Amino acid sequence: MNEFKTCNKCSGFDSEDLVNKLKKLDSDAKVIVGCQSMCAIGFKNPFVIVNGIPVVGNDIDELIDKVKEVI
């Protein structure tokens, strides 16, 4: 089972939109939303930690494409 972790406090992206797209990508994945101590990245770019691996994109769509490569 995949695990996605992201932050809902970072101002660099819409975390609700990201979570919805992650759930569409893998509806069985465990999604954890909360501070991930990646504020410096999340201030400017969306990110998700996929099964322990940090993944960063310039926007949410690019990030989802990168997540697909990891899983």
Beta strands, then each sheet from edge to edge (+ up, - down):
strand 1: 3-6
strand 2: 30-33
strand 3: 47-50
strand 4: 53-56
sheet 1: 2+ 1+ 3- 4+
end
